[in-house]
Every structure is written in structure tokens, then in C-alpha cells.
Amino acid sequence: MELEPKVAKLIVKSLKDFINHEINLFDTSGTIIASTDTVRIGTSHEGARLAAKNQQTLTIEHDNQFKGAKKGINIPVLFNQSVVAIIGITGERTKVEPLGNIIKKMTEILIRENWIQLTNFHQRQNYHSLATMLIAPQRDDSLAAYLASLLDIDLERPRILVIGKFLFTREKNNLNYEKLLHTIQSHLHIFPGSFFSLINQEICLFFEKQEEASLIPLLMQMQKDISKRFDRQMSFGIGGLAETIDEYWSSYEKAQKTVNWLINQKSATISSYQEMDYGLLFVGISAEDNKQLQKKVLGSLTVEEIEQFQLIFETYKRYNGSIMKCAEALFLHKNTFQNKLNRITEKTGYNPRNLSDFTVLSAAFMSYRLSNLER
């Protein structure tokens, strides 16, 4: 294991906060890779090289006792029982020797913590790479097999894919994703065969078939925990069972359509693709057909007008056409609300009060919402 200069610099900075002496961190060849005396970075130190070679602390009695050396002590730093670096403290022997063991232990702890963080990061990247490959219709099978072997995942087992999305995505930039990762992991640890990754601001979970009976209770608890920790509601869409690796992408597509429909309905619930009814009509429409529908019905409107008219229309639908209830819900006079309904008719050519026009408007607004979710 070799220390990166950036990590070495952070270690030296952390140690400097505890002692009032110059500190140097050497690689095993005796080259200074980080120091509180930045002028010395990149120079060689024979004493440090000997300390690494002999795996013993070396005391420097006076400056230039060894080439490039200043008086102090050089202490081998161990990781997995091997010397990975040398930590040097500059100063009088009587003052720096008592600090030697403490600084050695602190350095080893910092190196171990960095190694754990780096290992976790690489593992997370591997999960992300594998998950991204598995949800695609085409993939590199050899690379997928290699990543799965690194993560000890058996890709021959049938799995169910689940997609989790926050109900209000406008706040996603303020989310602590590190904390979210730990929250999800805390629930999945009971299922050693399952794994997950964050892909495009959504949680993509892979559950083994035998875990299906526990799936809903687990997602409900996860949903509750996320709501409590992040003060946000999350919807979960469950795809179909993928019997083989070639069907993973299909399960993902179904989970994606399901969760998008839940988001469209502003429903922070858990549902499966098999439970969908008329929502299948909308999530199954091609992007081109959606675009054509929106152009025909909403094409003359600005984005701001679409948002305003959608609120009026959805309120009208929610209260089953009751002008009085709609006006009360939006804190408007009933005549004002009726004028806004009339405005929808004027701008689109479709009258919300007419049943056939109502259906077209409902489909257009629903198509618009779904298209925004998929962007």
C-alpha cells in the first residue's frame, strides 16, 4: 500500500494540531511526501530509509547525521504488519521521544481510516457500475461477471428490482446522500444476497426471489425511516420477477414505470407493476406519442401557463367539478375560479366541463407530468 500525497498531507495536518513540532511523512524509500516544512517535500532522507528497511525507530542525534536528516526521531508506520510509511518528528531527543509511540499509533489509525474509506468508495463504485450494467438491455457479460465476483454476488439467482424516488425531487440537491446510503444499508444488511445503488438520483434495489415475502414490510420500514431522517416522502415501485440476468432490465423498466406513476399521482406509497390499472396506458405510451399529445393540447401554452392551468384542472377533478369546493380549496372567489376554467378553454380549445374534452385534458396534463419525471 502506498500513501497518496493528498492523504499524507491530511495526516500531517491532523498530527500538527496535537504537537508543537515539525512533522515529516516519508514513503518507504525515504522521500518526504508531506511535511509541515513544505520546503523539504520531495527531498530524500537516509535515516527514514534505514528505519523502513530495519522496521525500527531511528533516533537522529544531530543534523546531517544522515544525508538530508535533521535531529529527531523516525518511526516506522505499520499497516497489515507491513511498513507503509515513516513518520518523523523534528526536535531534541528528550522532547520528541516521549511523543513517538503516540504519533505512531495516531498515524496508523489515520491510515487505516483512510484505507477503509477508500475501500468503501471503491466497493460503492463497483456496485454502481454493476447495477448500471444490469438495468441496461445490453451489457458486457464478462465485465458484469467480474464485478459480481468482486462483490460476491451470484447473478444466476432470480431477483426483483425495486426503484425508490423522492416524492418532491426539487429538494434533491440538499440531500445528504452519504447519510442516505447508510440508511438504506442499515435495512438491507439482513438480506446478504441483495444489493443496491444510487442511479440518477433514485435508489435501485436488487432483491433475491426468496426475500419477496419480506419485501413490503422492509420497504415500509425503510420508507418510514427515510421520512423520519430526511423529512421527505419516498415512493417505491416494484418490478416483475427476473428469472435470469437477461431479464433484469425488464424488471427495472417495470419498476421505473410504476414509481413514475406513483410520483405522478403524488402518492408516497409502495406498489408493484402487477397492481397498476389505467396507469399502464400512460406509462406505456411512447415518448414520441406523448410529445405529440402535449403539442396538440398544450402546445400554445407557456410552461408557466401549463403549471397554472394544471393546478386549476387537477383541483376541478379532485372535487368532482364542484366550483364552490374548488374555489374554497384555492382561496378564490367562485367567479374567479370559473374564469380560470374558461381561460383553459380559450387557450387550448378544450373545455374541462365537456366530458370528452375533460378526458383529453386529463391525459395531456398527465403526459406532461410523466415526461418531466423522466427527464
N, C-alpha and C positions, 0 to 999 in steps of 0.2 A: 504494500500500500504506500503510495506517495502522496504527500500533502500538496494540495494546490496552494499557490502563493496567496490567493484571496483568503482561503481558510486559515493559513498560517498567520496572516496579518490580523485576522479577527482574534485568534488565540493570544497573540502577543498583546493586543489592545486590552483584552479581558484580564490578562495577568498583571498588566501595568497598573490597573486600578487597585490592586491589592498590595503591591510592594513599591517602595521608592528606590528602585534600582533599574539600570538599563537591562533590557532583556533581548536576547537573540534566539531565533529559532533556526536550526540548521537542518539540511537534509542529511542523509547518511554518508554523503561524500564529503561533508564538512563545509558546504557552501551555505552562506547565510541567505535564507529565503524570506525572512521577516525580522524586523528589528525596530526597537524604539529609537535607535540611532540610524536613521534611514540611509546615511552615507555609507554604512557598512554592508547594505544589502547587495548581494552578488559577489562579495569577496569570499576568499577561502580561509578556512581556519583549521590548521593541522591538529590542534588539540581536540576539536569536535570530531574530526575524522577518526582519531585514535579511540575516543570514548565510544563511538559507534562500533568500531571494529572489535574492541575488547569487551563491549557491553558493560562497562563500569564507569562510575563517576570519576571525572578527572579534574583535579584542582590545579588551577594556574596561579602560581605564587607571585609572578610579576609579569608586566607587559613584555611581549615578544619572547616569552619563554618558548613558545612555539610560533611558527610563522603565522602572522595575521591575528595573533591572540592578545587579549587583554586579561589582566588578572581577574580571577573569579572562579566559577565552577561550571563544568559542562556535564549535564546529566542525561543519560540515555532514556528515551521515552519509548515504552513498550505498547504494542497493540497485538493481540493474539500471540503473545510470547515472542514477538519479533521486534527488533529496534526499527522504528519508523521515522524517528527524528531525534535531534539532540536539542535540549533547552539549555541556554547559557545565561547565567546571571553575572553581571559585571560588578566588581566591588571587592572590598577587603575580605579575606577568607573568613575571618571571625564573624563578620556580619552576614555573609551570604550563605555559608554552610548550613546554619540552622534553618534556612528557608528552602534548602534543596529538596527534601522529601515532600514538603507541602506543594511546591511548584510542580514537581514531577507528577504527583497524583492529580493535581488540577489539570495539567496539560493532557494527561491520559484520559481524564473524564471528558474534556472538551473534544478531543479527537474521537472518542467513542460516540459521543452525542452527534458529532458531525457525520460519522460513518452511518449511524442509524438513520439520520435524516436523509442522507444520500441514498441509502438502500431503499427506504420507503418511497423516495421520489422516483427512483428507477422502477420499482415494483408498480407504482401507480401509473407510470408511463407505459409499462408493459400491459397492464390491464386495459388502459385506454386504447392502445394500439390493437390489442386482440379484439376488444369489443367493437371497435370501429370496423375491423375486417369482417367480423361475424354478421353484422347487420347489413352488409353490402351484398347485392345479388351475386357479385363475382369477387373472388379473393385469391390470394396466393396461399394455397393449401400448405405448402412446405413451411412458409413463414408462420402461418397460424399454428401449425403443429409445434414449431419450435417455441413460440411464445407460450403456448399451453403447457409445454413440458417445463419451462422455467417457473411457471406459476402452479405447477402440479394440478392442472385441470384436465379432466377426461372429457374430450369433445365428442365421444361416442355416446354419451348419455343424453336421453331426451330432456329438453328444457322448455320452460315457459318464460317468455320475455315480458317484462313489465316496464312501462315508462311512467315516470313521475315528473309533473310540471307544476310550478307555482301558478296559482290562480291569477295573480297580478304580476306580470313579468316586468312592468315598468320599474319596479324596485330592485331588479336583479343585480344592478351594478353595485348596490350597497351590501350585498350578501357576503358573509364570511364563508367562503367555500371550503376553507380548511376545517372549520368547525362543522360544516355540513357533512363533509367526508367522514369525520369521526362519529357523527351522529348515526349515519347510515351503517357504518361498520359495526357500531355497538349493537345493532339489531341483527345483523347478518352473521355474527360470529357463531351462532347456534347451528348454522347451516354451512358446514365446511365445503360442500360441493357447489355452493353458489358464489357468485361474484358480481361486481357492478363497476360502473364507471360514469363519470360526468361527461356527456357528449352534447355539445351545442346548448349549454345551459339547462340540460334536462338530465334526470337520473335514469340510467339504463340498467336494469337489473336482470340477471340470468338465474332462474331458479330451476333446480332439478325436479323431475317429474314427481318423485316421491314426497316432495315438500309441498305439493299442491294443496293438501288438506289444511296445512297451517298458513297458507298464503294470505288469505283475507285477514285473519286475526293479526298476523305480523304487520301487514300494510296498515291496518287500522291503528296499531300501536305506534308505528313509525310516523304516520300522519299526525297523530296526537302529539308525539314528542317534537316533531318539527314545528308544529303550530305553537307549542309552548316555548321552545327555544328561540325561534326566529320571528314569532308573531306574524306568520304568514300561512295561508291555506294552500294545501297541495292536493292535486288530483292524481289518481293513478289509473292508467289504462292497462288492461291485461290482454296480451295477445293469445293466439292459439298455441297448442302444444306442437313443438318442433321435435319430431322423432329423430331427425338426423341433422348434422351440421348444415346441410344444404337447405334446410327449412328455417334456419334461424332468422334469416332476413324477412321471411314471410310473417313470422310471429311478431317481429319488430314492427313491420308495416301495420299490422292489425292493432297492436298496442298503441302505435302512434295515432292512428285514426280515432281510436277510442278516446284517448286522453284529449285530443284536439276537440272532439265533440263535447266532452265534459267541460273543457275550458270555454268553448263557445257558449255553452249553457250556463256559464258562471257557477258550476257545480263542483264544490270541493269534495268529491266522493270517490269511490272505488268501483270500477265497472269493467266488465270483460267485453271483448268483441262479440261474443255469442249473445250477450244481453242487449245489444243495440237493436233498435227498431227502425223508425224512419230516418234516424241519423245516418244509416248506411247509404241512403240516397244522396246525401250531401257530401259525405267523406269519400264516396266512390266516384264522384264526378271528376273528369279530367281537368287539369289546370287550364287548358285552352277553353273548355266549355264554361268553366267558372268565369274566366276572363270575359267571354262573350256575353254571359248573362249580366255581369256587372256593367259592362259597356252599354248594353241595351237599356237597362233600367236606371242605372245611376250615372251613366256617362256624362250627363250635362251638369253634374253637381261637383262642387269643390270638396276636398277632404273635410273641411270644417262643416259644410252643409250635410255631408253624409253622416258625420258624427251627431249633429243636432237632430236631423230627421230620424236617425236610428233610435235615439232616445225617445222621441215622441212616439214612434211606431211601436217600439217594444213596450212602452207604458200602455198604449192603446190595446195591445194584445194581452198584456198581463191582467188588465182589469176588464177584459172581455167587452170592450167597446163602451164602457160607462164613462161618459165625458166628465161627469161630476167627480168620480173617483180618480180619474186621470189628472184632472186639474188640481185636486187636493194633494195628490202624491207629488206633483211638481211645483206646488205652491203658486199656481197660476189661476187667473180667472177663467171660468169655463169658456167664455167667448175667445179668450186669448188662445186656449188650447185648440179650439175648433179652427181658428185662423191658421194655426200651425199645421193642422191636418190638411186644410185647404191648400196651404203652401206646398205640401208634398205632392198633391195632385197637380198643381200648376207647373212645378219644376220637373216632375218625372213623367207625367201623363197617366199615372196610375193612381186610382182613388182607393185609399185604405178602407173606405166604407163599403166598397163593392167587393163581394166575396172572391171573385176570380182575380181581381186586381190585388186584393189583400194577399192571396197566395203567392203571386208573383213578387210582390214587395218583400214578403217574408223570406222567400228563397234568395232574393238578391242581397238583402242585408245579412242573411246567414252566410252566404257565399263570401261576402266581403270580410266578415269576421274571421272565417276559417282561413282565408287567404293571408290575412295579417298574422295569424298564428304560425303559419308555415314559413314565413319569411325569415 
